[in-house]
Amino acid sequence: MAPTHVLRCCQRGLAWIPVIFIALVVCWSYYAYVVELCIFTIPSIGEKIVYLIFFHLSFIMFVWSYWKTIFTKPANPSKEFCLPKAEKERYEKEERPETQQEILWRAATSLPLYTRTGAGAIRYCDRCQVIKPDRCHHCSACDMCVLKMDHHCPWVNNCVGFSNYKFFILFLAYSLVYCLFIAATVLQYFIKFWTLCRRKSAENCPKNELPDTHAKFHVLFLFFVAAMFCISILSLFSYHLWLVGKNRSTIEAFRAPVFRTGSDKNGFSLGFRKNIAQVFGDQKKYWLLPVFTSQGDGLTFPTRLVNADVEQATVTLQPEPNKSAADVPVSPLSESQNRLLSNDQHANNTGDHLANNALKSAESDTITISVESES
């Protein structure tokens, strides 16, 4: 037991190496840009002030979102998804998978579950001993079930999921802005240092070149690092923006979730605007700030299948063929899903009301015409 505990502690310690590496690179970039470039290299006072203002704005937002991504604890399933003590003991003692599934079906009766395994069974985590909510997956690195898990990122040493996915997107956005700003403002001095005059004194150096000082290394290396990170972050940021627009996680992009009607990679897609609001919230003034504004509780999610399939509105989970219809549990709709249904029902009722009014108007016109013809 002791060696296992020590090994686990060592693994947790080593997991912080990528984060420490990023922190050291960011600290060096701050020194190289503020001290070596702005203070020792740029001659214009006005240019220094403008560069320092915009640099610190991007730097603060980048560090803030990175900090929130790292230290926001992943959300876990609530206690209602845990098996009752008696059912849990029965499940652990039972060896037959069919009987275990029957226990899970009974326990899932009151849970809002839409997705299942590929074989149509209840999604259950034997490690955490909980019934997995929709879009929840077990992370082997964190050793826990994470709500709406996207992936485990070694660069933040944390699971990216429901609780910090917005922070992760903003971290990518502000890190891209940070690298782009550095690369764009350093470029002209990079070119000047690259064609550097080899003379020792600045007075004898041509005006379009800079003296050979210790700032040369920092400026040259700063541009290369910023450009390298910019290219890699751009591809990752573009991919996650596409996922947000489709309302998918990275896991769902590679393995489509399975619903009652089968697997559907667009099962949680509600349209582009609603998909964006699922991650960033309804209030646009908070979209660019690393504060939590995502919709929902991470346990239930609205699906487009609620409107597309009438039977899905009752959330009927069908077990194995040998089970009767009476044994099939019915899960309640979540608040967001009820809201979707109520909107559709209101629209249908409005349409029926307008149709009835039109029909009555047509009948009255017919009666009027017939009376006039008789007279």
Solvent accessible surface area in square Angstrom, and as a share of the most:
residue,aa,sasa,rsa
1,M,196,0.87
2,A,68,0.53
3,P,104,0.65
4,T,90,0.52
5,H,119,0.53
6,V,87,0.50
7,L,106,0.52
8,R,74,0.27
9,C,63,0.38
10,C,68,0.41
11,Q,88,0.39
12,R,148,0.54
13,G,44,0.42
14,L,114,0.57
15,A,38,0.29
16,W,91,0.32
17,I,98,0.50
18,P,32,0.20
19,V,13,0.08
20,I,94,0.48
21,F,102,0.43
22,I,21,0.11
23,A,44,0.34
24,L,115,0.57
25,V,32,0.18
26,V,19,0.11
27,C,85,0.51
28,W,56,0.20
29,S,6,0.04
30,Y,74,0.28
31,Y,92,0.35
32,A,0,0.00
33,Y,0,0.00
34,V,19,0.11
35,V,38,0.22
36,E,1,0.00
37,L,0,0.00
38,C,0,0.00
39,I,91,0.46
40,F,119,0.50
41,T,15,0.09
42,I,2,0.01
43,P,107,0.67
44,S,51,0.33
45,I,117,0.59
46,G,44,0.42
47,E,46,0.21
48,K,39,0.16
49,I,93,0.47
50,V,75,0.43
51,Y,33,0.12
52,L,47,0.24
53,I,96,0.49
54,F,111,0.46
55,F,0,0.00
56,H,56,0.25
57,L,103,0.51
58,S,11,0.07
59,F,40,0.17
60,I,99,0.50
61,M,37,0.17
62,F,10,0.04
63,V,58,0.33
64,W,95,0.33
65,S,0,0.00
66,Y,19,0.07
67,W,147,0.52
68,K,62,0.26
69,T,0,0.00
70,I,14,0.07
71,F,109,0.45
72,T,29,0.17
73,K,148,0.63
74,P,11,0.07
75,A,27,0.21
76,N,60,0.31
77,P,22,0.14
78,S,43,0.28
79,K,182,0.77
80,E,104,0.46
81,F,2,0.01
82,C,58,0.34
83,L,12,0.06
84,P,76,0.48
85,K,162,0.69
86,A,67,0.52
87,E,40,0.18
88,K,67,0.28
89,E,79,0.35
90,R,115,0.42
91,Y,25,0.10
92,E,99,0.45
93,K,163,0.69
94,E,43,0.19
95,E,156,0.70
96,R,152,0.55
97,P,89,0.56
98,E,103,0.46
99,T,18,0.11
100,Q,42,0.19
101,Q,27,0.12
102,E,66,0.30
103,I,1,0.00
104,L,2,0.01
105,W,1,0.00
106,R,121,0.44
107,A,26,0.20
108,A,0,0.00
109,T,60,0.35
110,S,82,0.53
111,L,6,0.03
112,P,19,0.12
113,L,5,0.02
114,Y,1,0.01
115,T,10,0.06
116,R,22,0.08
117,T,48,0.28
118,G,72,0.69
119,A,102,0.79
120,G,19,0.18
121,A,18,0.14
122,I,5,0.02
123,R,30,0.11
124,Y,32,0.12
125,C,9,0.05
126,D,99,0.51
127,R,168,0.61
128,C,42,0.25
129,Q,60,0.27
130,V,11,0.06
131,I,2,0.01
132,K,37,0.16
133,P,0,0.00
134,D,1,0.00
135,R,8,0.03
136,C,0,0.00
137,H,31,0.14
138,H,51,0.23
139,C,4,0.02
140,S,97,0.63
141,A,54,0.42
142,C,32,0.19
143,D,54,0.28
144,M,51,0.23
145,C,3,0.02
146,V,0,0.00
147,L,5,0.03
148,K,17,0.07
149,M,17,0.08
150,D,3,0.01
151,H,43,0.19
152,H,53,0.24
153,C,10,0.06
154,P,73,0.46
155,W,121,0.43
156,V,0,0.00
157,N,32,0.16
158,N,10,0.05
159,C,0,0.00
160,V,0,0.00
161,G,1,0.01
162,F,18,0.08
163,S,17,0.11
164,N,0,0.00
165,Y,12,0.04
166,K,3,0.01
167,F,4,0.02
168,F,1,0.01
169,I,3,0.02
170,L,5,0.03
171,F,21,0.09
172,L,5,0.03
173,A,22,0.17
174,Y,31,0.12
175,S,4,0.03
176,L,15,0.08
177,V,74,0.43
178,Y,10,0.04
179,C,13,0.08
180,L,90,0.45
181,F,42,0.17
182,I,3,0.02
183,A,14,0.11
184,A,73,0.57
185,T,15,0.09
186,V,0,0.00
187,L,78,0.39
188,Q,77,0.34
189,Y,7,0.03
190,F,25,0.10
191,I,95,0.48
192,K,60,0.25
193,F,4,0.02
194,W,164,0.57
195,T,74,0.43
196,L,15,0.07
197,C,14,0.09
198,R,177,0.65
199,R,136,0.50
200,K,201,0.85
201,S,38,0.25
202,A,57,0.44
203,E,150,0.67
204,N,93,0.48
205,C,16,0.09
206,P,61,0.38
207,K,208,0.88
208,N,103,0.53
209,E,38,0.17
210,L,25,0.12
211,P,37,0.23
212,D,71,0.37
213,T,62,0.36
214,H,119,0.53
215,A,2,0.02
216,K,38,0.16
217,F,125,0.52
218,H,33,0.15
219,V,0,0.00
220,L,26,0.13
221,F,96,0.40
222,L,2,0.01
223,F,35,0.15
224,F,105,0.44
225,V,19,0.11
226,A,5,0.04
227,A,29,0.23
228,M,117,0.52
229,F,46,0.19
230,C,15,0.09
231,I,128,0.65
232,S,63,0.41
233,I,23,0.12
234,L,90,0.45
235,S,72,0.47
236,L,75,0.37
237,F,32,0.13
238,S,56,0.36
239,Y,74,0.28
240,H,4,0.02
241,L,78,0.39
242,W,115,0.40
243,L,0,0.00
244,V,3,0.01
245,G,12,0.12
246,K,78,0.33
247,N,6,0.03
248,R,22,0.08
249,S,5,0.03
250,T,26,0.15
251,I,34,0.17
252,E,8,0.04
253,A,37,0.29
254,F,168,0.70
255,R,155,0.57
256,A,33,0.25
257,P,19,0.12
258,V,35,0.20
259,F,1,0.00
260,R,46,0.17
261,T,83,0.48
262,G,29,0.27
263,S,78,0.50
264,D,26,0.13
265,K,114,0.49
266,N,49,0.25
267,G,0,0.00
268,F,4,0.02
269,S,22,0.14
270,L,33,0.17
271,G,38,0.37
272,F,141,0.59
273,R,210,0.77
274,K,103,0.44
275,N,2,0.01
276,I,29,0.14
277,A,15,0.12
278,Q,18,0.08
279,V,6,0.04
280,F,19,0.08
281,G,2,0.02
282,D,110,0.57
283,Q,102,0.45
284,K,148,0.63
285,K,139,0.59
286,Y,75,0.29
287,W,65,0.23
288,L,125,0.62
289,L,63,0.31
290,P,0,0.00
291,V,51,0.29
292,F,96,0.40
293,T,34,0.20
294,S,16,0.10
295,Q,54,0.24
296,G,60,0.58
297,D,80,0.41
298,G,0,0.00
299,L,22,0.11
300,T,23,0.13
301,F,6,0.02
302,P,9,0.05
303,T,0,0.00
304,R,92,0.34
305,L,13,0.07
306,V,3,0.02
307,N,74,0.38
308,A,74,0.58
309,D,28,0.15
310,V,129,0.74
311,E,104,0.47
312,Q,3,0.01
313,A,21,0.16
314,T,75,0.44
315,V,1,0.00
316,T,38,0.22
317,L,2,0.01
318,Q,90,0.40
319,P,20,0.13
320,E,58,0.26
321,P,140,0.88
322,N,122,0.63
323,K,35,0.15
324,S,61,0.39
325,A,90,0.70
326,A,99,0.76
327,D,79,0.41
328,V,24,0.14
329,P,7,0.05
330,V,82,0.47
331,S,3,0.02
332,P,71,0.45
333,L,38,0.19
334,S,12,0.08
335,E,140,0.63
336,S,25,0.16
337,Q,0,0.00
338,N,68,0.35
339,R,125,0.46
340,L,23,0.12
341,L,28,0.14
342,S,55,0.35
343,N,84,0.43
344,D,56,0.29
345,Q,105,0.47
346,H,130,0.58
347,A,62,0.48
348,N,93,0.48
349,N,94,0.48
350,T,59,0.34
351,G,37,0.35
352,D,86,0.45
353,H,111,0.50
354,L,112,0.56
355,A,61,0.47
356,N,79,0.40
357,N,65,0.33
358,A,63,0.49
359,L,109,0.54
360,K,135,0.57
361,S,58,0.37
362,A,55,0.43
363,E,91,0.41
364,S,55,0.36
365,D,81,0.42
366,T,87,0.51
367,I,110,0.56
368,T,72,0.42
369,I,116,0.59
370,S,49,0.31
371,V,87,0.50
372,E,114,0.51
373,S,89,0.57
374,E,148,0.67
375,S,125,0.81
